[in-house]
Each structure stands twice: as C-alpha cells, then as structure tokens.
Amino acid sequence: MREIYLDYNATTPIDPRVTEAMAPFLSDRFHNPSSLYQKSKITKKAIEDSREKLATLIGAAPKEIIFTGGGSESDNHAIKGIAFSLMKKGKHLITSSIEHHAVLHTCKFLEKIGFDVTYLPVDRYGIVNPDSVRKTIRDDTILVSIMYANNEIGTMEPIKEISEITREKGVIFHTDAVQAVGKIPINVNDLGVDLLSLSAHKFYGPKGVGALYIRKMLRIESLLHGGMQERGKRAGTENIAGIVGAGKAAEIAMEEMGEEKDKIKPLRDKLENELIKRIPEIIINGHPSNRLYNTLNIAIKYIEGEGMLTFLDFEGISVSSGSACASGSLDPSHVLLAVGVPIEHAHGSLRFSLGKYNNYKDIDKVIEVLPPIVEKLRSISPLWGKR
Ligand SMILES: *Cc1c(COP(=O)(O)O)cnc(C)c1O
C-alpha cells in the first residue's frame, strides 16, 4: 500500500536533490573545516555557500546566520542567549500561550531560575493582539518571542505590527519561523525581527540542522561553549552534510515555493470543503484565511482523534492528532485549549498538513475513507448518543 503522507508540519521527506548534494560530504569530503590544508577549504567553502543560500531565503546577510542543531536549538539559543546576556538589565520576557514547546519549555526553565515570563493569550483564531504586547512591555522586559506561524493550526501572527512596537520600546524581538520559512517569502528586514529560528527538515532538508538569524550587532550569549566555530556562537565541529543539505533545501525553496503554494493550496481547500460537506458537527481550528496554505486542523466532535488516526493509519494515511509532540500522551493540545476549543472537542482533533509530494488522489482517498470512520466511531461513542 502506498503511504499517503499528510503530516508535513511534523517533518518533510528529504528532496532527492538535497540527498544528492549531501552525499559527497558523507564520504570523500570529510575534512574538518577548521583545519589548514587545501582539502579543508572545500568543506569550509561548502558551509559558507550554504550560509549564503539560507541568508538569501530570509533576506539576511550571511554573517547574520549561525547554523544550529535544528529549530529547538535555535529557539533555545535565542531565548536563553538573550536572557543570559541581558539579565543585569531585566528579567522579564513575553511570549504567547500557543508557542511550540521549544519556546514554552525554555521559558518555563527560565522561570525556575528567577526570570519572569508573561504568556499572552490569543483570540479564538490563535492571533496575538499586538496591543496586548504593547501593554505588557515593562521597563525590565528584555525579550518578546512570538511565533510566525503555528505548527498545529497554521495561524499566522502579525509579526510586523509587533516588531513596530518592540522597536519603539527598544525590546528585542524573536520569532520562531520554523513553519513559515520555505513556505512563504520572508524578509527579516521587512519583518523587523532581531532573531529568527528556522529548521531544515520542515522544508525538505535533513533533520538535526537549522539556523538562527541574529541581527547584526546584536549581543547574545552562546549556548555551546568551546571552539570558535560559527564565530564563537556555537562551538563544535560542524555538521557539514546537514548544513549543505539545509543550503540546498533553501535554494530549492527559494525557486519553487511559489509553484508549491499553487499546487498545495487547492488540495488543502478541497480537503477542507469536502470534509465540511460530508461530516456533520466539525469545527475548523485556526484562522479561516490568515493561515498556512498547507494546514487543516479540524475538531470532529464526540470522538477521539487517536481512534480516527489509527483507522486512517490502517488505510495507509499518516496524519497527526493535535500535536505530534503531544501524541503518545493523552493530554489535549495546549494550542487548541488556548484558542478556546472545549477539552472534549480538542480530544477529537486531527491535523492534516500537506506538502509538495501530495496530489488529488491522496486527498480523494481521505475524503472517501474518513466519513465512514467517523460514522463508525460515533455509532459506538456514548457522547454522540447523548448529544
Ligand atoms: C518543528 C518545530 C520546531 C522544532 O524544530 P526541530 O528542528 O524539530 O527541533 C520548533 N517550532 C516549530 C513551530 C516547529 O514546527
């Protein structure tokens, strides 16, 4: 059975052109880029070429990019790095209640060691009100961290409006743009952010490699101390193959993201419209229009997401219930609760996230098999009978 993969927000398959670009660096081109012989110049140059490609993708200068071990590390570095470098100035941070755990759990850690964090609420579509950012900034606020696009519901935040406020107030602004980079055009200067996290495996690159954009002149503490790699900001011999893969993925995204959107959005829209037509009592989570074009999160009332996920899996369809990070535990998603989805409906949510290898056949299959699965599960659900 062919797998129908609809979980691109969890991770994407590697584009074969990326694998091909990486291959030499997993065999002959193994030399340490910090060494001084000729062969090392090849690996050193490969890293700098990649840095340039990632910089181009987000409108930054190459010097403003440091490579990391992925989105989680970039988020940790941005938040702890600013907290540690500015703790003498202040200890207050502002974030939102719908951030990825890489941001939320980092903030929780900082609270444990004496920082003070405000978690801003969101409206029912998942949007942070820029005015509430303005009102929450204090004299001792050192960082605002608001994600660009939410991984579970796809809602996109008013980053530019928020950056106008942080600039006016002189507070540093970080955005976790892991779900946006490679999907939509991004320019850090237009956005006005000081720090931005991205991750290669969310746009057809390899896992375990990402980058942090650090605006020129911004002082930020290192997370990993040791050698002088990445201009002293991230010690350790570089993951050259991963970095080359990230660069190639960035280059492809730069060229092809327009056509990808034109292909993927109609597929997502068809899936959304047909499921609304065919399944009674469902709720679309996230913003109706201001949402990533590949993401559809629905709450199907009176049944459990896990049950649906299992039956879809039998049909070869891979999707996510709530958040990929939350699966395994039965806790409802913090994002769905924050947008006001009642706990019992949050349990019945499914996230479909599409990508460039999907086609109409994939979508038609879901439209065909999901309604009977829902009907079957509802027929044995005590909640459906009592509604
Ligand atoms: C996937 C994801 C991350 C974590 O990135 P990794 O590379 O898996 O560590 C962080 N934030 C968001 C919004 C994500 O979707």
The ligand as an ORCA input file, in Angstrom:
! r2SCAN-3c Opt
* xyz 0 1
  C       9.178     21.587     14.319
  C       9.111     22.882     15.054
  C      10.117     23.246     15.962
  C      11.244     22.332     16.337
  O      12.152     22.148     15.283
  P      13.152     20.896     15.322
  O      14.047     21.119     14.151
  O      12.302     19.674     15.182
  O      13.874     20.945     16.624
  C      10.021     24.475     16.589
  N       8.995     25.307     16.323
  C       8.031     24.999     15.442
  C       6.937     25.972     15.183
  C       8.045     23.771     14.790
  O       7.064     23.461     13.946
*
